[in-house]
Amino acid sequence: MINEFSRELPELKPNGRDREFKKYSDDIKARVLYEHLINNRTHRWLDINVLGITSGNTKGRDSANILYYLGMKADYRGLFGGQDIVDVISNLGNNHQDFKIAIELLNRNYELQRLEDVVGLDIESEEVEEGGLVEGGIKYRYVKSYERKLKNRLLAIKEHGVICKACNFDFKAVYGERGREYIEIHHIQQLSELSEPTEINPRTDLVPLCANCHRMIHRKKDEVLTINQLIEILEENKN
């Protein structure tokens, strides 16, 4: 294991093969790198749990080639086990080798983790307010609901940001640090209307709304407004 005071890192040996590296999003590659360097995950584990390769007899080839493109062979697995990601980034940045891409990916992973923590706390606060944190038979349902809300809110924020799409309300601009990165997420098609599990497209299915606009859209359960209908109402009632 490398500690924060050690700067000697294994020699990078990039293989020049970029097919798998170009195949996956930066968010996915960032998690592959994080899980491999810090959590000591094998290539096969990464293929299944990060890249989502569940068919066939995966041997971890895709994740291996992502890492090999960066030059990180077997001696990098678990090299920073248990270390804080900020210290890892600092260690790489102070090394004489070229870790520019790896640092960019780890910074991306750090931001994703931080945003996930923020959004998770927001959802927990909402559940407490609404009486959703209960014991007994409903607990499992809460856990699944929490996972869905967390995933969808993260996807929507990454795609659309945190400004209300109807009235342009910015929580941070009004509430300062307490409002940073807060927004509610509206499903354009109500979940209750879905007859079967459906993959959510954050670009077309989710919209960030402030609390006021979100409540107004859903105020009448038999007359849920579209975003455009709500915008028209706002325009009609401007002072």
Buried (B, 14 or more C-beta within 10 A) or exposed (E): EBEBEEEEBBEBEBEEEEEBBEEBEEBBBBBBBBBBBBBBBBBBBBBBBBBEBEEEEBEBBBBBBBBBBBBBBEEBBBBBEEBEBEBBBBBBEEBEEEBEBBBBBBBBBBEBBEBBEBBBEBBBEEBEEEEBEEEEEEEEEBEEBBEEBBBBBBBBBEBBEBBBBBBEBBBBEEEEEEBEBBBBBBBEEEEEEEEEEEEBEBEEBBBBBBBEBBEBBBEEEEEBBEBEBBBEBBEEEEE
